[in-house]
Amino acid sequence: MLPSQPLLHTAVFALTVLQALASDTFIAAVYEHAVILPDATDEPVSPDDALALMNKNMDVLEGAIKEAAQQGAHIIVTPEDGIYGWRFTRETIYPYLEDIPDPAVNWVPCTDPTRFAPAPVQERLSCMARNNSIYVVANIGDKKPCNASDPSCPGDGRYQYNTDVVFDPEGKLVARYHKYNLFRRETQFNYPKEPEAVTFETPFGKFGIFTCFDILFHEPAVVLVSELQVDTVLFPTAWMNVLPFLTAVEFHSAWAMGMGVNLLSANTHNINLAMTGSGLFTPEGPVAYHYDSSTEEGSLLLAELSAHPRLSPTYPPAVNWSSYATSIKKFPEGNDTFSGAVRRDIFTFSELRCKAGNYTVCQGDLCCHLVYQMSNKSKDEVYVLGAFDGLHGSLIKYHWQICTLLKCQSTDRNTCGQPVETAQTKFEMFSLSGTFGTNYVFPEVLYSRIELAPGEFEVLRDGRLKSKHGTSKPLLTATLFGRLYEKDLPHPLRTSL
């Protein structure tokens, strides 16, 4: 006699848990989704039309979830805005929102869909997780009513939040996170009153979650890793790539290395908005990543990761990011320094005029040191050493310290810092370091055509970013990207109180 469906599901779930417990590793998946967008409109659509659009996207996501589960994945992360897109005002996004309860209510929407207000999206996501015995991470919108007794209640009587949800392999809601650091275009959403540090335990480690722009800030990103000691961060994002330092795959890989955790990064895919770049990143570097700026297709990535990376024998040692740079005899600072803009940030640059040499460039409290040797310097290419120490950003201002070896867009030095995707020059060696005022520094190496360099560079305990041998491909940039969180300006919510 065949077992009943509930008994079969329980058996499959129990087997999944036992398999995860039996190993120090787990299989993770991320899906980069080419989101089906709503038509642009100034008027809210009906709830039925909103759900129809969301179901189209969830049809695609469900296919990826099934495929990931069939390949043995224990968890899958889907992108920010992956269910309804981003073409919204505060009013027009409202039909797409659901009331998402606190996970403490112990709710499985798939089996108890009417317990709370209508929640067809949560019900379907819950069933995807339950039917495939896999953790499902998705990004949707939460709505919460408020009234005049709340002095910060918006005029329309509700809060609207950019929200991540996590359903476990039984379909239970186990995590809900409201995005705290909204990007400047996210006027359809409210800031939560306090930053949230959301974690949950799994048979394969302690997980934390936040969204896109949050990765650049102390709350919640540093709190989750440094204070709450999560093993793995779940990261739905809608990341618009910005060269030379902030393409998705280079910065997210660097962040995982600098913070010493796994990062499961799932990006939306829209080449018209330069959105692409997802990956499974670890403290040792990228295990799998995807960057595609030429096609309109989504992509599923899977990889086996350490469940507890801090306990791994290959876990990188602690780094003192200023040790080497502050102890060496000062390299001769170039007399031929000049200013150049990376977007709105004014860097101090020095051109690398020789095939080999050592240079120092300083700005503010930061001095950057470089020793290098090129193997085939192209006459048509200019490289510089650059330093930046200051505030960046518009709505939310935050403090960067950056040391970078980068290729200029052309031989005209005025183009240094402008985006460039291709190069011809390889390096036999380079060693980059800086007098950083922080230990939150993220090491990046980016090759021509937006390719990472796994295994081809190392970070020494004294803070030097070094090539292991030579660069196997032409170099776009090698960067140490530091964050002085204590010098950030107050969060916009704090300035408005």
VOGU-3710 file (C-alpha; in Angstrom, 3 decimals, decimal comma):
1> mlpsqpllht> 0,000/0,000/0,000  1,335/3,449/-0,911  1,859/5,918/1,976  -0,503/8,869/2,193  0,728/12,223/0,888  1,233/13,779/4,395  3,200/10,722/5,554  5,263/10,761/2,382  6,038/14,455/2,836  7,045/13,892/6,469
11> avfaltvlqa> 9,335/11,051/5,445  10,989/13,108/2,718  11,459/16,055/5,084  12,944/13,811/7,784  15,337/12,299/5,256  16,397/15,781/4,113  17,110/16,829/7,703  19,091/13,649/8,423  21,148/14,122/5,269  21,958/17,693/6,263
21> lasdtfiaav> 22,847/16,663/9,827  25,139/13,929/8,541  27,399/16,387/6,764  29,314/19,569/7,484  28,252/20,863/4,090  25,028/21,746/2,335  23,946/22,436/-1,220  22,860/26,008/-1,873  21,179/27,522/-4,904  20,487/31,026/-6,160
31> yehavilpda> 18,338/31,993/-9,128  18,922/35,110/-11,194  15,470/35,968/-12,507  14,522/38,005/-15,572  11,492/39,589/-13,933  8,248/39,993/-15,865  7,402/43,635/-15,210  3,970/45,267/-14,924  2,877/47,874/-17,389  3,731/51,400/-16,311
41> tdepvspdda> 0,660/53,082/-14,818  -0,226/55,993/-12,576  -3,317/54,199/-11,265  -3,374/51,082/-9,070  -4,397/47,895/-10,846  -6,983/45,533/-9,399  -5,866/42,893/-6,875  -6,700/40,212/-9,443  -4,482/41,827/-12,076  -1,674/42,246/-9,537
51> lalmnknmdv> -1,902/38,572/-8,566  -1,937/37,518/-12,225  1,367/39,322/-12,809  2,887/37,853/-9,658  1,777/34,351/-10,636  3,594/34,700/-13,964  6,818/35,410/-12,108  6,152/32,693/-9,554  5,627/30,200/-12,390  9,225/30,870/-13,447
61> legaikeaaq> 10,528/30,782/-9,885  8,702/27,533/-9,186  10,451/25,920/-12,154  13,834/26,997/-10,777  12,920/25,786/-7,280  11,882/22,373/-8,574  15,080/22,035/-10,599  17,226/23,066/-7,630  15,471/20,569/-5,355  15,903/17,791/-7,908
71> qgahiivtpe> 19,640/18,527/-7,909  19,779/18,179/-4,127  19,677/21,806/-3,005  18,702/22,407/0,609  17,979/26,117/0,128  17,334/28,488/-2,766  17,448/32,295/-2,785  15,443/34,317/-5,325  15,969/38,021/-6,107  14,727/41,287/-4,692
81> dgiygwrftr> 11,703/42,522/-6,685  11,585/39,056/-8,242  7,812/38,639/-7,949  6,478/42,013/-9,126  9,345/44,241/-10,311  9,968/47,890/-9,450  7,831/50,195/-11,613  5,771/51,605/-8,767  4,701/54,603/-6,773  3,505/54,231/-3,197
91> etiypyledi> -0,071/53,993/-4,449  0,434/51,645/-7,387  2,359/49,016/-5,424  -0,405/48,623/-2,843  -2,391/45,868/-4,687  0,766/43,731/-4,703  1,294/43,826/-0,932  0,267/41,251/1,675  0,157/41,371/5,457  3,074/39,194/6,525
101> pdpavnwvpc> 2,812/38,014/10,159  5,650/37,624/12,619  7,122/34,131/12,153  6,518/33,496/15,862  2,902/32,662/14,947  4,102/29,231/13,712  2,255/29,303/10,400  2,319/27,067/7,332  0,343/29,034/4,711  0,240/26,034/2,355
111> tdptrfapap> -1,878/23,984/4,764  -3,660/26,821/6,579  -4,129/29,608/4,002  -7,107/31,291/5,673  -5,629/31,703/9,155  -4,739/35,338/8,440  -5,801/37,883/5,817  -5,785/36,646/2,220  -2,179/35,826/1,346  -2,067/33,959/-1,986
121> vqerlscmar> 1,586/34,798/-2,599  2,700/33,507/0,797  0,522/30,442/0,304  2,119/29,640/-3,033  5,690/30,217/-1,800  4,957/28,015/1,208  3,701/25,251/-1,058  6,782/25,543/-3,283  8,949/24,952/-0,229  6,774/22,173/1,172
131> nnsiyvvani> 6,219/20,304/-2,076  9,948/20,314/-2,875  11,282/19,915/0,700  13,568/22,929/0,374  14,052/26,284/2,105  12,692/29,025/-0,172  13,811/32,649/0,162  11,795/35,325/-1,644  11,250/39,084/-1,641  7,704/40,491/-1,455
141> gdkkpcnasd> 5,925/43,517/0,003  4,463/43,782/3,519  1,678/46,147/4,582  0,868/47,121/8,152  -2,030/49,409/9,191  -1,372/52,311/11,541  -3,432/55,178/12,942  -3,228/58,762/14,171  -1,996/57,690/17,624  1,282/56,815/15,881
151> pscpgdgryq> 2,981/60,159/15,112  5,000/58,642/12,256  2,013/56,928/10,595  1,862/57,904/6,889  -1,135/59,867/5,697  -2,654/56,838/3,958  -2,791/54,951/7,260  -0,320/52,166/6,499  3,334/51,227/6,479  4,723/49,519/3,400
161> yntdvvfdpe> 7,933/47,511/3,622  10,342/45,885/1,197  10,363/42,424/2,781  12,224/39,117/2,582  10,512/35,912/3,678  11,900/32,432/4,300  9,852/29,220/4,280  11,348/25,980/5,595  10,999/22,555/3,898  7,665/22,022/5,649
171> gklvaryhky> 6,382/25,331/4,264  6,506/27,152/7,605  7,310/30,860/7,668  10,571/30,983/9,640  11,919/34,473/8,876  10,670/37,919/7,872  13,006/40,858/7,263  12,070/44,493/6,499  14,736/46,300/4,463  16,286/49,119/6,501
181> nlfrretqfn> 18,540/50,900/4,006  16,291/51,867/1,125  17,857/52,912/-2,161  16,995/56,427/-3,283  14,363/55,263/-5,803  12,393/53,143/-3,322  9,884/55,834/-2,421  7,074/53,258/-2,468  8,349/51,819/0,828  8,821/52,970/4,425
191> ypkepeavtf> 11,828/52,521/6,646  11,132/50,183/9,579  11,288/52,100/12,852  14,300/50,096/14,018  16,857/48,051/12,122  16,147/44,337/12,289  18,741/41,608/12,828  16,970/38,492/11,545  18,511/35,053/12,032  17,239/31,482/12,064
201> etpfgkfgif> 18,780/28,099/12,728  18,907/25,271/10,202  20,377/21,751/10,349  23,260/23,201/8,307  24,181/26,364/10,141  22,940/29,691/11,420  21,531/31,965/8,734  20,977/35,716/8,531  19,166/37,743/5,902  19,109/41,274/4,500
211> tcfdilfhep> 18,447/42,983/1,176  20,568/44,642/-1,520  21,717/48,135/-0,317  21,806/46,837/3,281  25,112/45,113/2,527  26,974/48,431/2,655  25,960/49,335/6,229  26,724/48,369/9,803  23,063/47,699/10,516  22,121/45,017/9,716
221> avvlvselqv> 25,101/43,567/7,812  27,930/43,869/10,336  25,610/43,159/13,274  24,601/39,804/11,781  28,152/38,687/11,055  30,294/40,211/13,792  27,858/40,210/16,702  25,395/37,417/15,959  27,973/35,159/14,275  25,864/33,826/11,419
231> dtvlfptawm> 27,464/31,234/9,140  25,625/32,182/5,959  23,910/35,348/4,725  20,915/35,200/2,367  20,947/38,131/-0,010  18,087/38,937/-2,401  19,215/41,907/-4,488  18,390/44,091/-7,487  21,937/45,312/-8,081  22,767/47,808/-10,832
241> nvlpfltave> 26,400/47,239/-11,759  28,713/50,219/-11,415  32,330/49,890/-12,485  35,087/50,034/-11,370  34,308/48,770/-7,809  30,619/47,983/-7,486  29,723/45,311/-9,964  27,635/42,704/-8,202  29,959/39,715/-8,500  33,153/41,597/-7,568
251> fhsawamgmg> 31,780/43,407/-4,514  29,646/40,558/-3,202  32,546/38,116/-3,528  34,831/40,634/-1,808  32,307/41,190/0,998  32,065/37,456/1,722  35,852/37,255/1,894  36,211/40,370/4,044  33,461/39,333/6,466  34,379/35,641/6,548
261> vnllsanthn> 30,937/34,167/5,797  29,015/32,485/3,000  26,918/34,862/0,908  24,088/33,517/-1,258  23,475/36,384/-3,681  20,488/36,269/-6,050  20,186/39,217/-8,434  17,411/40,304/-10,742  18,296/40,171/-14,430  17,593/43,227/-16,578
271> inlamtgsgl> 20,347/44,186/-19,000  18,713/47,547/-19,827  19,309/48,572/-16,206  22,698/46,802/-15,957  21,238/44,292/-13,507  23,067/40,974/-13,534  25,522/39,131/-11,349  24,646/36,397/-8,838  26,763/33,926/-6,970  27,600/31,554/-4,166
281> ftpegpvayh> 30,476/33,227/-2,353  32,584/32,000/0,567  35,414/33,315/2,772  37,865/31,619/0,386  36,325/33,175/-2,737  33,568/32,474/-5,265  32,399/28,882/-5,687  29,998/29,691/-8,518  28,930/32,951/-10,103  27,034/34,254/-13,118
291> ydssteegsl> 27,391/37,550/-14,996  25,586/38,000/-18,309  25,010/41,439/-19,793  24,052/40,250/-23,274  21,020/37,945/-23,007  17,601/38,212/-21,369  17,650/34,800/-19,702  17,712/33,877/-16,041  20,192/31,451/-14,535  20,259/28,838/-11,751
301> llaelsahpr> 23,471/28,278/-9,774  24,169/25,471/-7,293  27,191/24,622/-5,183  28,184/22,680/-2,088  29,258/24,990/0,753  30,668/24,567/4,247  27,868/24,712/6,820  30,178/26,262/9,413  32,907/28,105/7,508  34,616/29,424/10,651
311> lsptyppavn> 35,357/25,810/11,642  36,825/24,920/8,258  40,579/24,167/8,147  40,817/26,475/5,130  39,165/29,423/6,911  41,325/32,499/6,302  43,234/33,908/9,305  42,346/37,287/10,796  43,818/40,237/8,906  45,189/43,493/10,285
321> wssyatsikk> 44,429/45,626/7,265  46,837/48,455/8,132  49,763/46,481/9,582  52,043/46,338/6,549  51,250/49,770/5,163  51,884/51,561/8,447  55,133/49,725/9,203  57,044/49,906/5,922  59,533/52,590/5,026  57,459/55,057/3,101
331> fpegndtfsg> 57,562/54,541/-0,623  58,311/57,685/-2,603  55,025/59,498/-3,107  54,487/60,390/-6,715  54,954/64,049/-7,578  52,736/63,634/-10,591  49,461/63,040/-8,763  46,187/64,259/-10,226  42,501/64,215/-9,329  39,928/62,087/-11,081
341> avrrdiftfs> 36,288/61,256/-10,520  34,772/57,839/-9,894  31,179/58,899/-10,335  30,981/61,824/-7,854  33,920/60,758/-5,662  37,177/62,654/-6,265  40,165/60,291/-6,074  43,852/61,102/-5,937  45,596/59,198/-8,753  49,163/58,569/-9,831
351> elrckagnyt> 49,916/57,101/-13,252  52,029/53,944/-13,456  54,424/55,153/-16,122  56,890/52,267/-15,948  56,504/48,562/-16,546  57,488/47,946/-12,908  57,791/50,049/-9,777  56,436/51,039/-6,395  54,159/53,938/-5,648  52,423/55,704/-2,792
361> vcqgdlcchl> 49,318/57,859/-3,111  47,633/59,540/-0,131  44,307/61,218/0,514  43,017/62,256/3,922  44,095/59,667/6,497  44,677/56,989/3,865  47,959/56,178/2,105  47,906/53,432/-0,530  51,043/51,494/-1,455  51,622/49,451/-4,605
371> vyqmsnkskd> 54,464/47,254/-5,810  53,929/45,832/-9,292  55,389/44,432/-12,476  53,497/44,288/-15,729  54,156/41,432/-18,135  52,919/42,933/-21,383  52,010/46,608/-20,943  49,954/47,820/-23,873  50,938/51,241/-25,244  47,246/51,987/-25,627
381> evyvlgafdg> 46,466/51,503/-21,917  46,999/53,641/-18,831  46,939/52,270/-15,274  46,849/54,306/-12,081  47,114/53,851/-8,343  44,256/55,657/-6,621  43,181/56,619/-3,103  39,863/57,887/-1,747  38,981/58,731/1,861  35,580/60,352/2,330
391> lhgslikyhw> 31,797/60,231/2,256  29,902/58,705/-0,639  26,200/58,642/-1,489  23,228/60,967/-1,795  20,220/60,110/0,394  22,302/57,969/2,745  25,942/59,075/3,097  28,555/56,555/4,123  32,340/56,642/4,485  34,675/54,768/2,126
401> qictllkcqs> 38,424/54,264/2,213  39,590/52,812/-1,106  43,002/51,803/-2,456  42,879/50,742/-6,084  45,029/49,732/-9,011  42,861/50,344/-12,040  42,869/50,690/-15,799  41,705/54,008/-17,242  39,071/54,101/-19,943  41,559/55,495/-22,471
411> tdrntcgqpv> 45,028/57,045/-22,641  43,436/60,374/-21,695  44,003/60,651/-17,928  40,692/62,503/-17,605  38,977/59,151/-18,192  40,608/57,484/-15,170  37,808/56,230/-12,925  35,253/56,012/-15,718  33,717/52,588/-16,477  35,717/50,221/-18,671
421> etaqtkfemf> 35,050/46,515/-19,240  38,026/45,324/-21,291  41,806/45,365/-20,941  44,890/43,854/-22,573  47,616/44,266/-19,935  48,576/41,392/-17,644  50,660/41,679/-14,467  53,494/39,389/-13,405  52,853/40,519/-9,841  51,192/43,163/-7,713
431> slsgtfgtny> 51,001/43,894/-3,983  48,480/46,492/-2,783  48,089/47,761/0,805  46,824/50,804/2,702  46,816/52,577/6,059  43,181/51,759/6,700  41,387/53,067/9,758  39,094/50,029/9,792  39,301/46,257/9,772  36,237/46,066/7,528
441> vfpevlysri> 38,048/45,892/4,209  36,920/43,925/1,161  39,501/42,652/-1,383  38,553/42,692/-5,070  40,333/41,573/-8,235  38,450/41,983/-11,497  39,667/40,792/-14,876  38,732/41,948/-18,357  35,123/41,313/-19,390  33,944/41,257/-15,763
451> elapgefevl> 35,569/38,007/-14,685  36,661/37,180/-11,158  40,056/35,705/-10,301  39,378/32,847/-7,850  42,550/31,295/-6,492  44,846/33,796/-8,219  45,314/36,258/-5,354  45,691/36,127/-1,597  45,339/38,418/1,378  48,237/38,251/3,813
461> rdgrlkskhg> 47,697/38,677/7,533  49,443/42,059/7,408  46,848/43,462/5,001  48,535/43,036/1,621  46,447/42,019/-1,394  48,912/40,048/-3,539  48,817/38,125/-6,769  49,880/34,533/-6,164  51,786/34,217/-9,423  50,768/36,425/-12,309
471> tskplltatl> 47,395/37,459/-13,626  46,136/34,852/-16,070  43,971/37,453/-17,796  44,214/41,201/-18,379  43,470/43,236/-15,249  40,725/45,824/-14,869  41,174/46,562/-11,174  42,648/45,285/-7,923  41,019/47,066/-5,012  40,907/47,194/-1,233
481> fgrlyekdlp> 37,487/48,618/-0,406  37,237/49,800/3,213  34,227/50,948/5,220  34,506/53,314/8,203  31,014/52,755/9,591  31,633/55,045/12,553  32,040/58,038/10,197  28,740/57,504/8,371  26,157/60,255/8,579  22,961/59,356/10,493
491> hplrtsl> 20,393/57,125/8,815  17,615/59,225/7,169  15,059/57,851/9,632  17,133/59,158/12,537  17,500/62,608/10,968  13,723/62,862/10,440  12,759/62,118/14,056
//
